[in-house]
Amino acid sequence: MDSALTAPEIIEYAIQNQPSFRTMNISKFDLNVQFGQASYSLRGSLRIITDSVISLSIQPMLGIEVARIDFNTDFFTVYDKMNHRYSETPYDAMYIGTGIPFDFHAVQSMLSGQFYSIPHRDKHSFKLDSNTDSTYVLIGNDNLNNMFQYFEISFGSFFVALSGLQRGKSVSLPYVITYSDWRLVNRKYKYPFKISIELDHNKFFFLANASIEEIEFDKEINITKINLERYTRVPFNTYFTEQKI
């Protein structure tokens, strides 16, 4: 640990060392999910065309796609393929419902293991708060709806180890993403092979632990559109009230 580093310098090193790619194709990952009171063991795939589209596919262990989420730059679409339903939701609706201004850039950065800020502040808006045994702790300097953005950056490698929001000092995070098992792929691309996402907001609880099996970068990928002729459009909160995948 270099105790002389400032928060902007740590962030700059993190940006220099974070994953950078044109496309990413995680063709297979194992996923353990707790959604409300229910638990699932699933498989999935994730494809990203940087600054264009993100497609997350979920399958049971038999490998038949049952759900898919496509993130576009202005909205995201959830497809419930078992019940032939879908929802199409602008990111502003997530802000209204949760008070957290998520957008496409934030989702892309989260799934890419990159540093990001919400809303879009520069690196000088963060301060070095403290450190753990292995990470620098950075906190967004200005208040965000009574929340502060929180990051842990690893010593030496400057990989993002954890990101989340904090309502105040010593108060639990309403969402937190943990990255671990960073590996070098094809001697060029760095990516965490284990990702944990936890949401605990307004009595809604979601926990997902993903372990990556197969991943490729900068290969041509095609994200096919789903034919919606046999689908019924429903509100996004339908999935939360039913608590089912």
N, C-alpha and C positions, 0 to 999 in steps of 0.2 A: 504494500500500500504506500502510495506517495501522498503524505498528509499535506503537502504544499499545493496540491491541485485544487482549483476552484470548480464550482458546479459547471460553468460554461465549458471549461476545459475537459471535464469528465464526459460531458454530453458530446462534445466534438469527437473525442476518442471513440465513444460508443457508436456514433454515426459512421465513423471511418471503418469500424470493425463489424458492423451489422450486416446481415444477409442482403445482397443486392443481386437482382436477377430480372430478366425480361419475362420469363414464364417459370412457374413452378408446378410440378405435377406430383403430388403425393398419391400414388395409385392404391396404396393400402395402408391403413392404420387400424389398430385395435382401440376400441373406445369403451370405457366403463362410465356409465351415466347414472346419476341420481337426480331425478326430476320430481320435486315434491316428495311424496312418500314412496315413489316407485323407483326401482333400480333396473338397469338394462346392461347387457353385454352385447356390443355391436361391432361392426366393422364400418369403415368409411373411406372416402377418398376426398381429396381437396385439390382443386386446380385454380391457379391464379394467373391471369394475364394482367401484368402490372398496369395500374391506372386505368383499367378497362372493365374487368369483370372478375368476380370470385364465385366459384361454384363448389358447394359442400354437399356431398352425397352420403346418405346414411343407409346401411343395409344391416339386417340381422345376420347372424353367423352363416346362414345358408347363401348369402350373397345377392339376394334380390333387393333392388333399391325400393325402399318404402317411403323415403322422404328426401327432399332436396331443398337447399336454400341457395338462391342466386343473388349475389350482391352486385348491383349496378351502381353507377356513380351517383344517381339521384334517388334510388329506391331499392328495396330488397323484396324478393318474392319467396314465399315459403310454399312448397308443394307437398301436400299430403297425398301420396300416390295410392295408399290403401283405400282411402275414402273419397278419392277423386275430388279433392278440394284444394283451393289455393288462396293465398292472401298476397296482396301487393301493397306495400307500405312505404311511404316516404320517411326518411330519417328524422324529419321534424316531429313525426308522431312519437318516436322513441324519446325525444327530448320532453315532449309534453307529458308522456306517461311516467318517465323516470327522473326527469330533471338533469339527465346526463346528455350532453350534446354530441352523441355518436354521429359519425358520418362515414362515408366510404373510405376515406383516407385512414381514419382511426381503425376501422375493422381490418383493412389491408395491413396496416402496421402491426396490429396485434397478432395476426395470423402469420406474419413474416418474421416475428421476433425482433422487431425494430423499435427504436425510440420514437415517440410521438407525443403530441400534446393536444389537449382539448380544453377550451377552444385553441386555435392555432396561435400559440405564444412562441416567442423566440427563446433561445437557450438561456438568456439572461433573466428570464422570469422564474428560474429554478434556483434554489439554494441548497447547499450541502448541509444536511441536517445533522447527520451522525454517521456511524458505520456499524456493521455487524462484524462477525469474525472473518467474513469473506467478501463483503460488498460495501460500496458507498451507498448511502441513503440520500436520495434527492427528493425534494418536495416543491411542487409548483408554488410560486411565491404569492400569486393573487388568488383570492377566494373565488371558488366556482360553485355558486348555489350552496354555500355553507360546506363545500367539499374542497379538498386539496388533492392535486394529482401527486402520486407517490411512485417512485422508482427505486429499485435496487440494482446497481451496476457492479458486476464482478471486478475484483482487483485483477490487474494484469491483463486479462483478456478483454475487459470492458464490454463483455456481453451483457445484455439485459437479462437479469436473473428473475425479476419480479416487477410487475406494474399493477397499479390499482388506483383507487380513490380512497381518500381518508376524510372522514367527517370532522376530525379534530385529533389532537394529540391523544394517544393511547385509546383511540376508538377504532373498532373493527372496520375493515374495508367493505363497502357494499359490493364491490367486485374486485377480484384479484386474479391475475394470470401469472403462473410460475413457469419458467423455462429452465430445463436442465438437460443433461446428456448432450451437450453441444458436440457436433462432429464435423469434420472436414470431408466434403463430398467431392470426388474427382479432383482433389488437390486444389480446389478453387472456391467452393461454396461452403459457407458455414451455416449450420442450422441446428436447432434444438430437436432432438429425437423424442423428447418427452415434454408434453405441454399439459398443464392443469388449469382449467377455467372454473372459477367459482363465482356465482351470483347469489347474493342474499339481500333482497330488497323488498320492502313492504310485504312481508310474510311469504314471498316467493323465493324458493331455494332451488338452485341448479348447480350441479357439480359434474364436470367431465374431465376424465383423465385419458389422454391419448398417448399411444406409443406407436411411433412410425416404423413401418417395415420396409417400404419401398418409396424412393423419392428421386426425381430427376429435375434438372434445371435447364432452362433455355432450349428446350425442345419444342417443336411445333405441337400445339394442342388444340383440340376442337371441342367447344362446349355447345352441345346440341340444345336446341330449344324444345320445350315440352309442348305438345299439341293440347290446347286447353278446351277443345270442343266438348269433351265429356267431363269437364271440371266445373265445379261451382265455386264462385268467389265468396269468401267468408272474411269477417274481421280478424285481424291478427291476434287479438286477445282470446279468440276461441281456443287456441292451442293451450293457452295458459290456464283457462278455467277448467278445461278437461284434464289437463296434466297427463297427456299421452303423446307418444311419438307415432 
